[in-house]
């Protein structure tokens, strides 16, 4: 009996990772040329109104579609296993802002992630799953990318940043927020703060990419350069917070940020109920922690794999030690956080 293909989903936060995307100014997005048609084996025929589900059964039946029109021109026929995500009820604003109590052993639980998703309604996008033919053929089963490069600001960071800032008190927001980042978290914090009417200051390394510096300023943040690494910029952000009373929005080390990033996991489960392995790009661990909470709560047998660059692999030793372990050296400009 042939082995059942095991769908694999990966989180892609950059347009250069297999799915090139055109990212104009905020609010004027265009779909990439490949689109999201490969998330289902059936040939698309018209435009979608909802994000489809993906099933391994359809992949086994006919493989990837021969063509991949843009997502804006795709509709999934009723004969396939692709269906709309189930509707969600709309809680009151107070319910959206409250933190959900979780067992002492878990700082963040599935209810926290669900509450974060409701808070993000109308803010973040439900991004598509995109099939990768080459990798799928190589492993003998479907491999999909969760295209967070199509998210607002170009990465998943808006999810956690918005949840964190939205749950600050009015008095805290009045003092403003501060962050440190080489680009992605910077843009997420800048946009989230602007949407919530909160002043923001972002410390960026001198080597930060100029387009991301410009985008961060464009979203409304005051940008200051400090040091040559994100760690040095973070030290400057801590000092600024202590001096001004601004609230530090850490890129990963906060329960609200983890809950916000976990909404990616909820979408993966809804879009691909047959998922068996989720591979997550891992830096500080906020994304993989949130995804693990969401996916494991709903599909306990799914394997979660945290992938780090070999030259920056601090997560494994840190887990083994039970506390963060600093690396002696790390190549510069591996990723932008």
C-alpha positions as CSV (number, residue, x, y, z in Angstrom):
1,X,0.0,0.0,0.0
2,X,1.6,3.3,-1.0
3,X,2.7,5.6,1.8
4,X,0.3,8.5,2.5
5,X,1.7,11.9,1.5
6,X,2.2,14.1,4.5
7,X,1.5,17.7,3.9
8,X,4.2,20.0,5.1
9,X,3.6,23.7,5.8
10,X,6.3,26.3,6.2
11,X,6.1,29.9,7.2
12,X,7.6,32.3,4.6
13,X,8.1,35.9,5.7
14,X,10.0,37.1,2.7
15,X,9.0,37.4,-0.9
16,X,12.3,36.0,-2.0
17,X,11.6,32.6,-0.6
18,X,10.0,30.8,-3.5
19,X,7.0,33.1,-4.0
20,X,8.1,36.5,-5.4
21,X,5.6,39.2,-4.5
22,X,5.0,42.7,-5.6
23,X,4.6,44.9,-2.5
24,X,3.5,48.4,-3.2
25,X,2.6,50.9,-0.5
26,X,0.3,49.8,2.2
27,X,-3.3,49.3,1.0
28,X,-2.3,48.7,-2.7
29,X,-1.2,45.2,-2.7
30,X,-1.0,43.1,-5.9
31,X,-0.9,39.3,-6.1
32,X,2.3,37.6,-7.2
33,X,2.3,36.0,-10.6
34,X,2.2,32.5,-9.2
35,X,-0.8,33.3,-7.0
36,X,-2.3,30.8,-4.6
37,X,-3.8,28.4,-7.1
38,X,-1.5,25.6,-6.0
39,X,-3.1,25.3,-2.7
40,X,-5.6,23.0,-4.3
41,X,-5.3,20.3,-7.0
42,X,-8.4,21.4,-8.9
43,X,-8.0,23.8,-11.8
44,X,-9.3,27.2,-10.8
45,X,-12.1,28.8,-12.8
46,X,-13.1,32.1,-11.3
47,X,-12.4,34.6,-8.5
48,X,-12.4,33.5,-4.8
49,X,-14.3,35.2,-2.0
50,X,-12.7,33.3,0.8
51,X,-9.4,31.5,1.6
52,X,-9.7,27.9,0.5
53,X,-8.8,24.8,2.5
54,X,-6.3,22.3,1.1
55,X,-6.5,18.5,1.4
56,X,-3.9,15.8,0.7
57,X,-6.7,13.7,-1.0
58,X,-6.9,16.1,-3.9
59,X,-3.1,16.2,-4.3
60,X,-3.0,12.4,-4.5
61,X,-5.7,12.4,-7.1
62,X,-4.1,14.8,-9.7
63,X,-1.0,16.5,-8.3
64,X,-0.5,20.3,-8.7
65,X,-2.5,22.2,-11.3
66,X,-0.9,22.7,-14.6
67,X,-1.2,26.5,-14.4
68,X,-1.2,28.9,-11.6
69,X,-3.2,32.1,-12.2
70,X,-3.1,34.9,-9.7
71,X,-5.1,34.6,-6.5
72,X,-7.4,37.4,-7.7
73,X,-8.7,35.2,-10.5
74,X,-9.2,31.9,-8.7
75,X,-12.3,30.2,-7.5
76,X,-12.3,26.6,-6.2
77,X,-15.0,24.3,-7.7
78,X,-17.4,22.6,-5.3
79,X,-16.2,19.2,-6.4
80,X,-12.9,19.6,-4.7
81,X,-12.1,19.4,-1.0
82,X,-11.4,23.1,-0.8
83,X,-13.9,24.9,1.4
84,X,-14.3,28.2,3.1
85,X,-13.0,28.6,6.6
86,X,-15.8,28.4,9.2
87,X,-17.4,31.7,10.2
88,X,-16.3,33.1,13.5
89,X,-18.5,35.0,15.9
90,X,-17.6,38.6,16.7
91,X,-17.0,39.2,20.4
92,X,-17.4,42.5,22.1
93,X,-14.4,44.9,22.1
94,X,-13.9,44.1,25.8
95,X,-13.7,40.4,25.1
96,X,-11.2,41.1,22.3
97,X,-8.9,43.0,24.6
98,X,-8.9,40.7,27.6
99,X,-6.2,38.2,28.2
100,X,-7.4,34.6,28.7
101,X,-6.4,32.7,31.8
102,X,-4.2,29.7,31.0
103,X,-2.8,26.9,33.1
104,X,0.3,27.9,35.1
105,X,2.4,25.5,33.1
106,X,1.6,27.3,29.8
107,X,1.9,31.1,29.7
108,X,0.0,31.1,26.4
109,X,-2.8,28.7,25.5
110,X,-5.1,28.1,22.5
111,X,-7.8,30.4,24.0
112,X,-5.2,33.2,24.1
113,X,-4.4,32.7,20.4
114,X,-8.1,32.6,19.5
115,X,-8.7,35.9,21.4
116,X,-5.7,37.4,19.6
117,X,-7.2,36.4,16.2
118,X,-10.5,38.2,17.1
119,X,-8.5,41.3,18.1
120,X,-6.7,41.1,14.7
121,X,-10.0,41.0,12.7
122,X,-9.8,43.6,10.0
123,X,-6.1,44.3,10.8
124,X,-4.1,41.3,9.6
125,X,-4.7,39.3,6.4
126,X,-5.4,35.6,6.3
127,X,-2.6,34.7,3.9
128,X,-2.7,31.8,1.4
129,X,-0.9,28.5,1.3
130,X,1.3,28.2,-1.8
131,X,2.4,24.8,-3.2
132,X,6.0,24.1,-4.2
133,X,6.1,21.6,-7.0
134,X,9.9,20.9,-6.9
135,X,10.0,20.2,-3.2
136,X,6.8,18.2,-3.3
137,X,8.2,16.0,-6.1
138,X,11.5,15.6,-4.2
139,X,9.9,14.4,-0.9
140,X,7.0,12.4,-2.4
141,X,4.3,14.5,-0.8
142,X,2.8,18.0,-0.9
143,X,4.9,20.9,0.5
144,X,3.2,24.2,1.1
145,X,4.4,27.7,2.0
146,X,2.3,29.9,4.4
147,X,2.8,33.1,2.5
148,X,3.3,35.7,5.2
149,X,5.2,37.7,2.7
150,X,1.8,38.8,1.5
151,X,0.9,40.0,5.0
152,X,0.6,43.7,5.7
153,X,4.2,45.2,6.1
154,X,5.5,42.1,4.3
155,X,5.8,39.7,7.3
156,X,4.0,38.1,10.2
157,X,5.3,40.7,12.6
158,X,2.2,42.9,12.5
159,X,0.2,40.1,14.2
160,X,2.1,40.1,17.5
161,X,2.9,43.8,17.5
162,X,-0.7,44.8,17.1
163,X,-2.0,42.5,19.8
164,X,0.7,43.7,22.2
165,X,0.1,47.4,21.6
166,X,-3.7,47.1,21.6
167,X,-3.7,45.6,25.1
168,X,-1.8,48.5,26.6
169,X,-3.7,50.9,28.7
170,X,-4.6,54.3,27.5
171,X,-2.0,55.8,29.9
172,X,0.7,53.4,28.6
173,X,-0.1,54.3,25.0
174,X,0.0,58.0,25.8
175,X,3.7,57.5,26.7
176,X,4.3,55.9,23.3
177,X,6.1,52.6,22.4
178,X,9.6,51.8,21.5
179,X,11.2,48.9,19.6
180,X,14.4,47.6,18.1
181,X,14.6,45.9,14.8
182,X,16.5,45.6,11.5
183,X,13.3,45.9,9.6
184,X,10.4,43.5,9.9
185,X,9.4,44.0,13.5
186,X,10.1,47.7,13.0
187,X,7.5,48.0,10.3
188,X,5.0,45.9,12.3
189,X,5.3,48.1,15.4
190,X,5.2,51.3,13.3
191,X,2.0,50.3,11.5
192,X,0.3,48.9,14.6
193,X,1.1,52.0,16.6
194,X,-0.3,54.2,13.9
195,X,-3.5,52.3,13.6
196,X,-3.9,52.6,17.4
197,X,-3.1,56.3,17.5
198,X,0.1,55.7,19.5
199,X,3.5,57.4,19.0
200,X,6.3,55.0,18.2
201,X,10.1,55.2,18.1
202,X,12.2,52.4,16.5
203,X,15.9,51.9,17.0
204,X,17.5,50.3,14.0
205,X,21.1,49.2,13.4
206,X,23.2,51.4,11.1
207,X,23.2,48.5,8.6
208,X,19.4,48.2,8.4
209,X,18.2,47.9,4.8
210,X,17.3,51.4,3.5
211,X,13.9,50.3,2.0
212,X,12.9,49.0,5.4
213,X,14.1,52.1,7.1
214,X,12.0,54.2,4.7
215,X,9.0,51.9,5.1
216,X,9.2,52.2,8.9
217,X,9.2,55.9,8.7
218,X,6.3,55.8,6.2
219,X,4.2,53.9,8.7
220,X,4.6,56.7,11.1
221,X,7.5,55.8,13.4
222,X,10.4,58.0,14.4
223,X,13.5,56.0,13.4
224,X,16.8,56.3,15.3
225,X,20.0,54.4,14.4
226,X,22.0,52.8,17.1
227,X,24.9,50.3,16.8
228,X,25.7,47.8,14.2
229,X,23.5,44.9,15.4
230,X,20.0,44.4,16.6
231,X,21.3,43.6,20.1
232,X,22.9,47.0,20.3
233,X,19.8,48.7,19.0
234,X,17.8,46.8,21.7
235,X,20.0,48.1,24.4
236,X,19.3,51.6,23.1
237,X,15.6,50.9,23.1
238,X,15.7,49.8,26.7
239,X,17.5,52.9,27.7
240,X,15.0,55.1,25.8
241,X,12.1,53.3,27.6
242,X,13.6,53.9,31.0
243,X,14.2,57.5,30.2
244,X,10.9,58.4,28.7
245,X,8.4,55.9,30.0
246,X,7.7,54.4,26.6
247,X,6.7,50.8,26.6
248,X,9.2,48.4,25.0
249,X,7.6,46.2,22.3
250,X,9.9,43.2,22.3
251,X,10.0,41.3,19.0
252,X,9.2,37.9,20.6
253,X,9.6,37.8,24.4
254,X,6.0,38.6,25.5
255,X,2.9,36.5,25.8
256,X,0.8,38.9,23.7
257,X,3.3,38.8,20.9
258,X,3.4,34.9,21.0
259,X,-0.4,34.8,21.0
260,X,-0.5,37.1,18.0
261,X,2.0,35.1,16.0
262,X,0.1,31.9,16.9
263,X,-2.8,33.1,14.7
264,X,-0.6,31.8,11.8
265,X,-1.0,28.3,13.2
266,X,-4.8,28.6,13.4
267,X,-4.9,29.5,9.8
268,X,-2.7,26.6,8.8
269,X,-4.9,24.1,10.6
270,X,-8.1,25.6,9.0
271,X,-6.5,25.8,5.5
272,X,-4.8,22.4,5.6
273,X,-6.6,20.0,8.0
274,X,-4.4,17.2,6.7
275,X,-1.1,18.9,7.7
276,X,1.4,16.5,9.3
277,X,4.6,18.6,9.7
278,X,5.0,22.4,10.2
279,X,8.5,23.8,9.6
280,X,8.9,27.3,11.2
281,X,11.8,29.7,10.6
282,X,13.1,30.5,14.1
283,X,15.0,33.4,15.5
284,X,13.9,34.4,19.0
285,X,11.1,31.8,19.0
286,X,8.0,33.9,19.2
287,X,6.6,32.6,15.9
288,X,7.4,28.9,16.5
289,X,6.0,29.1,20.1
290,X,2.7,30.6,18.9
291,X,2.3,28.2,16.1
292,X,3.1,25.3,18.4
293,X,0.5,26.4,20.9
294,X,-2.2,26.7,18.2
295,X,-1.4,23.6,16.1
296,X,-0.7,21.2,18.9
297,X,-3.9,22.2,20.7
298,X,-6.0,21.3,17.7
299,X,-3.9,18.6,16.0
300,X,-1.7,17.0,18.7
301,X,0.0,14.5,16.3
302,X,1.4,17.2,14.1
303,X,5.2,17.6,14.2
304,X,6.5,21.1,14.7
305,X,10.1,21.7,13.5
306,X,12.0,24.9,14.4
307,X,14.6,25.7,11.7
308,X,17.5,28.0,12.4
309,X,20.5,29.1,10.3
310,X,23.4,26.9,11.3
311,X,25.6,29.9,12.1
312,X,22.9,31.4,14.4
313,X,21.5,28.2,16.0
314,X,21.0,29.3,19.6
315,X,17.6,27.8,20.1
316,X,18.7,24.1,20.6
317,X,21.3,24.9,23.2
318,X,19.0,27.2,25.0
319,X,16.2,24.6,25.2
320,X,18.8,22.1,26.5
321,X,20.0,24.5,29.2
322,X,16.5,25.7,30.2
323,X,17.4,29.3,29.7
324,X,18.7,31.6,26.8
325,X,22.2,30.8,25.8
326,X,24.2,33.5,24.0
327,X,26.3,32.6,20.9
328,X,30.0,33.5,21.0
329,X,29.8,34.7,17.4
330,X,27.1,35.1,14.7
331,X,27.4,36.0,11.1
332,X,26.0,39.5,10.5
333,X,22.9,40.2,8.3
334,X,21.5,36.7,8.3
335,X,18.0,37.8,8.9
336,X,16.0,40.9,9.7
337,X,13.8,40.8,12.7
